[in-house]
């Protein structure tokens, strides 16, 4: 009926449970840090996405799984707060790019530092090789398909 698992293998539901627990811990940290800076989780995600790129509203909405109209309102509120800016796309004069303002970039770096400070201790018991392996495995799971 059931084939035995190879030595050291983990049941699929145990693995998924660990992933879910890790997500809950991470989400709690992200929510807490976002709230400390008067940001919603979605606003924090927008800032994180724009940390290293300029994108159009449609692309940004796609990253977040939101409608373009919802994203437009989110961007307008963040722009009013001084966190984002808009400018014509250099390759397509009809398109508009969204990117971090200097104030937004500074906030992103502060928030990122806080998140690292809170989450990094969870991996300090791992050897450098284990940390690299965990990173590699997490990247593979994230790259495996759509969320």
Backbone as JSON Lines, residues from 0, in Angstrom:
{"i":0,"aa":"X","n":[0.81,-1.19,0.0],"ca":[0.0,0.0,0.0],"c":[0.86,1.26,0.0]}
{"i":1,"aa":"X","n":[1.54,1.51,1.12],"ca":[2.38,2.7,1.24],"c":[3.83,2.29,1.1]}
{"i":2,"aa":"X","n":[4.53,3.04,0.29],"ca":[5.96,2.79,0.18],"c":[6.66,3.51,1.32]}
{"i":3,"aa":"X","n":[7.64,2.86,1.94],"ca":[8.37,3.54,3.02],"c":[9.16,4.72,2.46]}
{"i":4,"aa":"X","n":[9.28,5.75,3.28],"ca":[10.07,6.92,2.89],"c":[11.55,6.6,2.96]}
{"i":5,"aa":"X","n":[12.34,7.18,2.08],"ca":[13.79,6.99,2.19],"c":[14.27,7.51,3.55]}
{"i":6,"aa":"X","n":[15.38,6.97,4.02],"ca":[15.93,7.41,5.3],"c":[16.08,8.93,5.32]}
{"i":7,"aa":"X","n":[15.61,9.53,6.4],"ca":[15.74,10.97,6.58],"c":[14.7,11.8,5.87]}
{"i":8,"aa":"X","n":[13.81,11.17,5.1],"ca":[12.79,11.93,4.37],"c":[11.7,12.38,5.33]}
{"i":9,"aa":"X","n":[11.05,13.46,4.97],"ca":[9.98,14.03,5.78],"c":[8.67,13.83,5.03]}
{"i":10,"aa":"X","n":[7.62,13.5,5.76],"ca":[6.3,13.4,5.16],"c":[5.96,14.73,4.49]}
{"i":11,"aa":"X","n":[5.29,14.67,3.36],"ca":[4.93,15.89,2.62],"c":[4.13,16.85,3.49]}
{"i":12,"aa":"X","n":[3.16,16.34,4.25],"ca":[2.36,17.25,5.07],"c":[3.17,17.89,6.19]}
{"i":13,"aa":"X","n":[4.2,17.2,6.7],"ca":[5.07,17.8,7.71],"c":[5.89,18.93,7.09]}
{"i":14,"aa":"X","n":[6.36,18.7,5.88],"ca":[7.13,19.72,5.17],"c":[6.27,20.95,4.9]}
{"i":15,"aa":"X","n":[5.06,20.73,4.41],"ca":[4.15,21.84,4.15],"c":[3.82,22.56,5.45]}
{"i":16,"aa":"X","n":[3.6,21.81,6.53],"ca":[3.32,22.43,7.82],"c":[4.48,23.33,8.26]}
{"i":17,"aa":"X","n":[5.71,22.88,8.06],"ca":[6.87,23.71,8.41],"c":[6.93,24.97,7.55]}
{"i":18,"aa":"X","n":[6.61,24.84,6.27],"ca":[6.57,26.01,5.39],"c":[5.52,27.01,5.86]}
{"i":19,"aa":"X","n":[4.35,26.5,6.22],"ca":[3.27,27.37,6.68],"c":[3.67,28.06,7.99]}
{"i":20,"aa":"X","n":[4.26,27.32,8.91],"ca":[4.69,27.93,10.17],"c":[5.75,29.0,9.93]}
{"i":21,"aa":"X","n":[6.69,28.73,9.02],"ca":[7.71,29.73,8.7],"c":[7.06,30.97,8.09]}
{"i":22,"aa":"X","n":[6.06,30.76,7.24],"ca":[5.35,31.9,6.64],"c":[4.64,32.71,7.71]}
{"i":23,"aa":"X","n":[3.99,32.03,8.68],"ca":[3.3,32.75,9.75],"c":[4.27,33.6,10.57]}
{"i":24,"aa":"X","n":[5.42,33.04,10.9],"ca":[6.42,33.8,11.67],"c":[6.88,35.01,10.86]}
{"i":25,"aa":"X","n":[7.18,34.78,9.59],"ca":[7.64,35.87,8.73],"c":[6.57,36.93,8.56]}
{"i":26,"aa":"X","n":[5.33,36.52,8.32],"ca":[4.24,37.48,8.15],"c":[4.02,38.3,9.42]}
{"i":27,"aa":"X","n":[4.14,37.67,10.58],"ca":[3.97,38.41,11.83],"c":[5.03,39.5,11.95]}
{"i":28,"aa":"X","n":[6.26,39.18,11.58],"ca":[7.34,40.17,11.61],"c":[7.06,41.28,10.62]}
{"i":29,"aa":"X","n":[6.69,40.93,9.4],"ca":[6.42,41.94,8.38],"c":[5.26,42.85,8.78]}
{"i":30,"aa":"X","n":[4.21,42.26,9.32],"ca":[3.06,43.06,9.76],"c":[3.46,44.01,10.88]}
{"i":31,"aa":"X","n":[4.26,43.53,11.84],"ca":[4.68,44.36,12.96],"c":[5.55,45.52,12.49]}
{"i":32,"aa":"X","n":[6.52,45.22,11.65],"ca":[7.42,46.27,11.16],"c":[6.64,47.27,10.3]}
{"i":33,"aa":"X","n":[5.75,46.78,9.45],"ca":[4.93,47.68,8.63],"c":[4.13,48.62,9.52]}
{"i":34,"aa":"X","n":[3.49,48.06,10.52],"ca":[2.65,48.87,11.43],"c":[3.49,49.93,12.14]}
{"i":35,"aa":"X","n":[4.71,49.6,12.51],"ca":[5.58,50.57,13.18],"c":[5.87,51.79,12.29]}
{"i":36,"aa":"X","n":[5.73,51.61,10.98],"ca":[6.0,52.69,10.04],"c":[4.72,53.18,9.36]}
{"i":37,"aa":"X","n":[3.58,52.83,9.97],"ca":[2.27,53.26,9.46],"c":[2.07,52.82,8.01]}
{"i":38,"aa":"X","n":[2.45,51.57,7.74],"ca":[2.27,50.97,6.41],"c":[1.38,49.74,6.53]}
{"i":39,"aa":"X","n":[0.62,49.49,5.49],"ca":[-0.09,48.21,5.41],"c":[0.91,47.18,4.87]}
{"i":40,"aa":"X","n":[0.55,45.92,4.99],"ca":[1.42,44.87,4.44],"c":[1.57,45.05,2.93]}
{"i":41,"aa":"X","n":[0.5,45.42,2.25],"ca":[0.57,45.63,0.8],"c":[1.49,46.8,0.47]}
{"i":42,"aa":"X","n":[1.41,47.88,1.23],"ca":[2.32,49.0,1.0],"c":[3.77,48.59,1.22]}
{"i":43,"aa":"X","n":[4.0,47.78,2.25],"ca":[5.35,47.28,2.51],"c":[5.84,46.45,1.33]}
{"i":44,"aa":"X","n":[4.96,45.61,0.8],"ca":[5.32,44.8,-0.36],"c":[5.66,45.67,-1.57]}
{"i":45,"aa":"X","n":[4.88,46.72,-1.79],"ca":[5.15,47.64,-2.91],"c":[6.54,48.23,-2.75]}
{"i":46,"aa":"X","n":[6.85,48.73,-1.57],"ca":[8.17,49.31,-1.34],"c":[9.28,48.29,-1.54]}
{"i":47,"aa":"X","n":[9.04,47.06,-1.08],"ca":[10.03,46.0,-1.26],"c":[10.26,45.67,-2.73]}
{"i":48,"aa":"X","n":[9.19,45.61,-3.5],"ca":[9.31,45.33,-4.93],"c":[10.1,46.43,-5.63]}
{"i":49,"aa":"X","n":[9.82,47.67,-5.25],"ca":[10.46,48.81,-5.91],"c":[11.86,49.11,-5.36]}
{"i":50,"aa":"X","n":[12.28,48.33,-4.41],"ca":[13.6,48.55,-3.8],"c":[14.72,48.54,-4.83]}
{"i":51,"aa":"X","n":[14.58,47.7,-5.85],"ca":[15.66,47.56,-6.82],"c":[15.19,47.67,-8.27]}
{"i":52,"aa":"X","n":[14.03,48.31,-8.48],"ca":[13.55,48.42,-9.87],"c":[12.53,49.53,-10.02]}
{"i":53,"aa":"X","n":[12.33,49.9,-11.28],"ca":[11.25,50.81,-11.7],"c":[10.31,49.96,-12.54]}
{"i":54,"aa":"X","n":[9.02,50.08,-12.3],"ca":[8.05,49.32,-13.08],"c":[6.8,50.16,-13.34]}
{"i":55,"aa":"X","n":[6.03,49.73,-14.29],"ca":[4.74,50.36,-14.55],"c":[3.7,49.86,-13.57]}
{"i":56,"aa":"X","n":[2.58,50.58,-13.51],"ca":[1.51,50.23,-12.59],"c":[0.98,48.82,-12.88]}
{"i":57,"aa":"X","n":[0.82,48.48,-14.15],"ca":[0.29,47.16,-14.51],"c":[1.23,46.05,-14.05]}
{"i":58,"aa":"X","n":[2.51,46.24,-14.24],"ca":[3.5,45.25,-13.79],"c":[3.47,45.13,-12.28]}
{"i":59,"aa":"X","n":[3.43,46.26,-11.61],"ca":[3.38,46.26,-10.14],"c":[2.12,45.55,-9.65]}
{"i":60,"aa":"X","n":[1.0,45.82,-10.28],"ca":[-0.26,45.15,-9.92],"c":[-0.13,43.64,-10.12]}
{"i":61,"aa":"X","n":[0.54,43.24,-11.18],"ca":[0.75,41.81,-11.44],"c":[1.58,41.13,-10.37]}
{"i":62,"aa":"X","n":[2.62,41.8,-9.91],"ca":[3.45,41.24,-8.83],"c":[2.62,40.98,-7.58]}
{"i":63,"aa":"X","n":[1.65,41.86,-7.33],"ca":[0.87,41.79,-6.1],"c":[-0.45,41.06,-6.26]}
{"i":64,"aa":"X","n":[-0.81,40.71,-7.49],"ca":[-2.09,40.05,-7.72],"c":[-3.27,40.98,-7.51]}
{"i":65,"aa":"X","n":[-3.09,42.25,-7.82],"ca":[-4.15,43.25,-7.64],"c":[-4.62,43.77,-8.99]}
{"i":66,"aa":"X","n":[-5.82,44.34,-9.0],"ca":[-6.33,45.01,-10.19],"c":[-5.56,46.31,-10.4]}
{"i":67,"aa":"X","n":[-5.43,46.71,-11.66],"ca":[-4.7,47.94,-11.97],"c":[-5.33,49.14,-11.26]}
{"i":68,"aa":"X","n":[-6.66,49.21,-11.18],"ca":[-7.32,50.34,-10.53],"c":[-7.0,50.39,-9.03]}
{"i":69,"aa":"X","n":[-6.92,49.23,-8.39],"ca":[-6.54,49.17,-6.97],"c":[-5.11,49.65,-6.8]}
{"i":70,"aa":"X","n":[-4.24,49.2,-7.71],"ca":[-2.83,49.57,-7.64],"c":[-2.65,51.07,-7.86]}
{"i":71,"aa":"X","n":[-3.42,51.64,-8.77],"ca":[-3.32,53.07,-9.04],"c":[-3.61,53.88,-7.77]}
{"i":72,"aa":"X","n":[-4.64,53.48,-7.02],"ca":[-4.96,54.16,-5.77],"c":[-3.87,54.01,-4.73]}
{"i":73,"aa":"X","n":[-3.33,52.81,-4.64],"ca":[-2.24,52.55,-3.69],"c":[-1.03,53.42,-4.0]}
{"i":74,"aa":"X","n":[-0.69,53.48,-5.29],"ca":[0.45,54.28,-5.72],"c":[0.19,55.76,-5.43]}
{"i":75,"aa":"X","n":[-1.02,56.23,-5.7],"ca":[-1.35,57.65,-5.46],"c":[-1.2,58.0,-3.99]}
{"i":76,"aa":"X","n":[-1.66,57.12,-3.1],"ca":[-1.53,57.39,-1.66],"c":[-0.06,57.4,-1.23]}
{"i":77,"aa":"X","n":[0.73,56.46,-1.74],"ca":[2.15,56.42,-1.39],"c":[2.9,57.62,-1.97]}
{"i":78,"aa":"X","n":[2.48,58.04,-3.15],"ca":[3.09,59.21,-3.78],"c":[2.77,60.47,-2.95]}
{"i":79,"aa":"X","n":[1.52,60.59,-2.5],"ca":[1.11,61.72,-1.68],"c":[1.91,61.76,-0.37]}
{"i":80,"aa":"X","n":[2.24,60.59,0.14],"ca":[3.02,60.49,1.37],"c":[4.51,60.75,1.13]}
{"i":81,"aa":"X","n":[4.91,60.85,-0.14],"ca":[6.3,61.14,-0.47],"c":[7.18,59.92,-0.6]}
{"i":82,"aa":"X","n":[6.58,58.73,-0.72],"ca":[7.37,57.5,-0.77],"c":[7.66,57.03,-2.19]}
{"i":83,"aa":"X","n":[6.8,57.4,-3.13],"ca":[6.96,56.98,-4.53],"c":[6.92,58.18,-5.45]}
{"i":84,"aa":"X","n":[7.48,57.96,-6.64],"ca":[7.45,58.98,-7.69],"c":[7.05,58.3,-9.0]}
{"i":85,"aa":"X","n":[6.61,59.1,-9.94],"ca":[6.29,58.62,-11.29],"c":[7.12,59.41,-12.29]}
{"i":86,"aa":"X","n":[7.51,58.74,-13.37],"ca":[8.24,59.42,-14.45],"c":[8.01,58.65,-15.74]}
{"i":87,"aa":"X","n":[8.11,59.32,-16.88],"ca":[7.97,58.61,-18.16],"c":[9.0,57.49,-18.28]}
{"i":88,"aa":"X","n":[8.56,56.38,-18.86],"ca":[9.47,55.27,-19.11],"c":[10.45,55.69,-20.2]}
{"i":89,"aa":"X","n":[11.77,55.51,-19.96],"ca":[12.75,55.96,-20.96],"c":[12.63,55.25,-22.31]}
{"i":90,"aa":"X","n":[12.12,54.01,-22.31],"ca":[12.01,53.25,-23.56],"c":[10.68,53.4,-24.26]}
{"i":91,"aa":"X","n":[9.67,53.9,-23.56],"ca":[8.33,54.05,-24.12],"c":[7.72,55.32,-23.54]}
{"i":92,"aa":"X","n":[7.74,56.38,-24.3],"ca":[7.28,57.68,-23.82],"c":[5.83,57.71,-23.38]}
{"i":93,"aa":"X","n":[5.04,56.71,-23.82],"ca":[3.63,56.68,-23.42],"c":[3.44,56.04,-22.05]}
{"i":94,"aa":"X","n":[4.42,55.22,-21.63],"ca":[4.32,54.49,-20.36],"c":[4.91,55.32,-19.22]}
{"i":95,"aa":"X","n":[4.41,55.05,-18.02],"ca":[4.89,55.74,-16.82],"c":[5.46,54.7,-15.86]}
{"i":96,"aa":"X","n":[6.64,54.98,-15.34],"ca":[7.26,54.1,-14.36],"c":[6.99,54.61,-12.95]}
{"i":97,"aa":"X","n":[6.91,53.68,-12.02],"ca":[6.77,53.98,-10.59],"c":[8.1,53.58,-9.95]}
{"i":98,"aa":"X","n":[8.6,54.42,-9.06],"ca":[9.86,54.11,-8.38],"c":[9.9,54.81,-7.03]}
{"i":99,"aa":"X","n":[10.83,54.39,-6.2],"ca":[10.96,54.98,-4.86],"c":[11.48,56.4,-4.94]}
{"i":100,"aa":"X","n":[10.92,57.26,-4.13],"ca":[11.47,58.59,-3.94],"c":[12.67,58.44,-3.0]}
{"i":101,"aa":"X","n":[13.48,59.48,-2.85],"ca":[14.57,59.38,-1.87],"c":[14.05,59.04,-0.47]}
{"i":102,"aa":"X","n":[12.93,59.63,-0.08],"ca":[12.34,59.34,1.24],"c":[11.88,57.87,1.3]}
{"i":103,"aa":"X","n":[11.3,57.38,0.21],"ca":[10.86,55.98,0.16],"c":[12.05,55.03,0.22]}
{"i":104,"aa":"X","n":[13.12,55.36,-0.49],"ca":[14.32,54.52,-0.48],"c":[14.93,54.46,0.92]}
{"i":105,"aa":"X","n":[14.93,55.6,1.61],"ca":[15.48,55.63,2.97],"c":[14.61,54.77,3.91]}
{"i":106,"aa":"X","n":[13.3,54.88,3.76],"ca":[12.4,54.07,4.57],"c":[12.59,52.59,4.29]}
{"i":107,"aa":"X","n":[12.72,52.22,3.04],"ca":[12.91,50.82,2.68],"c":[14.18,50.27,3.32]}
{"i":108,"aa":"X","n":[15.24,51.03,3.32],"ca":[16.49,50.55,3.93],"c":[16.33,50.39,5.44]}
{"i":109,"aa":"X","n":[15.64,51.33,6.09],"ca":[15.4,51.2,7.54],"c":[14.56,49.96,7.84]}
{"i":110,"aa":"X","n":[13.48,49.79,7.08],"ca":[12.58,48.65,7.28],"c":[13.31,47.35,7.01]}
{"i":111,"aa":"X","n":[14.08,47.31,5.94],"ca":[14.84,46.09,5.61],"c":[15.79,45.75,6.75]}
{"i":112,"aa":"X","n":[16.47,46.74,7.28],"ca":[17.38,46.51,8.4],"c":[16.67,45.93,9.61]}
{"i":113,"aa":"X","n":[15.48,46.45,9.89],"ca":[14.69,45.92,11.02],"c":[14.31,44.46,10.79]}
{"i":114,"aa":"X","n":[13.87,44.16,9.58],"ca":[13.44,42.8,9.26],"c":[14.62,41.84,9.39]}
{"i":115,"aa":"X","n":[15.77,42.24,8.88],"ca":[16.97,41.4,9.0],"c":[17.32,41.2,10.47]}
{"i":116,"aa":"X","n":[17.28,42.27,11.24],"ca":[17.62,42.2,12.67],"c":[16.7,41.24,13.41]}
{"i":117,"aa":"X","n":[15.43,41.19,13.03],"ca":[14.47,40.32,13.72],"c":[14.55,38.87,13.23]}
{"i":118,"aa":"X","n":[14.67,38.68,11.91],"ca":[14.62,37.32,11.37],"c":[15.97,36.59,11.35]}
{"i":119,"aa":"X","n":[17.06,37.33,11.22],"ca":[18.38,36.69,11.12],"c":[18.7,35.78,12.3]}
{"i":120,"aa":"X","n":[18.35,36.13,13.53],"ca":[18.68,35.23,14.64],"c":[18.07,33.82,14.51]}
{"i":121,"aa":"X","n":[17.03,33.69,13.7],"ca":[16.42,32.37,13.52],"c":[17.34,31.42,12.75]}
{"i":122,"aa":"X","n":[18.35,31.95,12.1],"ca":[19.25,31.1,11.32],"c":[20.67,31.05,11.89]}
{"i":123,"aa":"X","n":[20.9,31.69,13.03],"ca":[22.27,31.75,13.55],"c":[22.79,30.4,14.04]}
{"i":124,"aa":"X","n":[21.9,29.46,14.37],"ca":[22.36,28.13,14.79],"c":[22.76,27.27,13.6]}
{"i":125,"aa":"X","n":[22.49,27.75,12.39],"ca":[22.88,27.01,11.19],"c":[24.32,27.34,10.84]}
{"i":126,"aa":"X","n":[25.04,26.35,10.36],"ca":[26.4,26.61,9.87],"c":[26.3,27.45,8.59]}
{"i":127,"aa":"X","n":[27.39,28.09,8.19],"ca":[27.34,28.83,6.92],"c":[26.9,27.94,5.74]}
{"i":128,"aa":"X","n":[27.35,26.7,5.73],"ca":[26.95,25.78,4.65],"c":[25.45,25.49,4.72]}
{"i":129,"aa":"X","n":[24.92,25.32,5.92],"ca":[23.48,25.08,6.07],"c":[22.68,26.32,5.66]}
{"i":130,"aa":"X","n":[23.2,27.5,5.99],"ca":[22.52,28.74,5.59],"c":[22.48,28.85,4.07]}
{"i":131,"aa":"X","n":[23.6,28.54,3.41],"ca":[23.62,28.59,1.94],"c":[22.66,27.57,1.36]}
{"i":132,"aa":"X","n":[22.61,26.39,1.95],"ca":[21.71,25.32,1.47],"c":[20.25,25.72,1.67]}
{"i":133,"aa":"X","n":[19.92,26.26,2.83],"ca":[18.55,26.72,3.07],"c":[18.17,27.8,2.06]}
{"i":134,"aa":"X","n":[19.06,28.74,1.85],"ca":[18.81,29.8,0.87],"c":[18.54,29.2,-0.51]}
{"i":135,"aa":"X","n":[19.38,28.27,-0.92],"ca":[19.23,27.63,-2.23],"c":[17.9,26.88,-2.33]}
{"i":136,"aa":"X","n":[17.54,26.15,-1.29],"ca":[16.29,25.4,-1.3],"c":[15.08,26.33,-1.3]}
{"i":137,"aa":"X","n":[15.14,27.4,-0.53],"ca":[14.03,28.36,-0.53],"c":[13.89,29.01,-1.91]}
{"i":138,"aa":"X","n":[15.01,29.39,-2.53],"ca":[14.96,29.97,-3.87],"c":[14.31,29.0,-4.85]}
{"i":139,"aa":"X","n":[14.69,27.72,-4.76],"ca":[14.09,26.72,-5.66],"c":[12.59,26.6,-5.45]}
{"i":140,"aa":"X","n":[12.14,26.62,-4.2],"ca":[10.69,26.5,-3.96],"c":[9.98,27.75,-4.45]}
{"i":141,"aa":"X","n":[10.6,28.91,-4.3],"ca":[9.98,30.16,-4.77],"c":[9.95,30.25,-6.29]}
{"i":142,"aa":"X","n":[10.97,29.7,-6.93],"ca":[11.06,29.74,-8.38],"c":[10.25,28.63,-9.05]}
{"i":143,"aa":"X","n":[9.66,27.72,-8.25],"ca":[8.98,26.55,-8.8],"c":[7.67,26.89,-9.5]}
{"i":144,"aa":"X","n":[7.11,28.03,-9.25],"ca":[5.86,28.36,-9.94],"c":[5.17,29.55,-9.32]}
{"i":145,"aa":"X","n":[4.01,29.88,-9.87],"ca":[3.28,31.05,-9.36],"c":[2.8,30.84,-7.93]}
{"i":146,"aa":"X","n":[2.65,31.96,-7.23],"ca":[2.2,31.88,-5.84],"c":[0.7,31.78,-5.76]}
